[in-house]
Amino acid sequence: MSKKRLQQLVESLSRSAKHFNRGEVECLIRLFDTLVSASHSRFAVAGFDRNVFRDTLHRAFGMTDDVVMDRDCFEVYDLNGDGYISREEMFQMLKNSLLKQPSEEDPDEGIKDLVDIALKKMDYDHDGKLSFADFEEAVKNENLLLEAFGPCLPDVKSSLAFERRTFQEKREL
């Protein structure tokens, strides 16, 4: 990757990166470029999946899942950005998770029940909403709750599309 392209990527990503400073963003870009360049055939088959991403962050920065993944997923679920996942936000995220039955009087009742179950399982301080501390504790106790309200991490198809675009941009430079 050329120095000019690297600086463009660092500039662009640094503006939106909340958890990384400029130097860390540059390091991540260099690591990603090295990984993709050295093992392109492996990524084409397996993708730059969560495990590879986690391992890279852990080796390079000593970061663990609970530092990165939990916070990122929490921010995806915190739809209004107020630092909490409210009943209303949970309802919005879960409303398409159940099939609506034509015989049901109020099709939203099932969703409200799911929200109640989620709060019983995850609301450790019993304030009727999920703080990051609640979410983090719940995920520590049960890993599957990381994506309780829907997908928040890239799937393999999205990861491969990102890699293809990155590889194509690299060839164009």
Secondary structure by P-SEA (a helix, b strand, c coil): ccaaaaaaaaaaaaaacccccaaaaaaaaaaaaaaaaacaaaaaaccccaaaaaaaaaaaccccccccaaaaaaaaacccccccccaaaaaaaacccbbbbccccccaaaaaaaaaaaaaaccccccccccaaaaaaaaaaccccccccccccccaaaaaaaaaaaaaaaaac
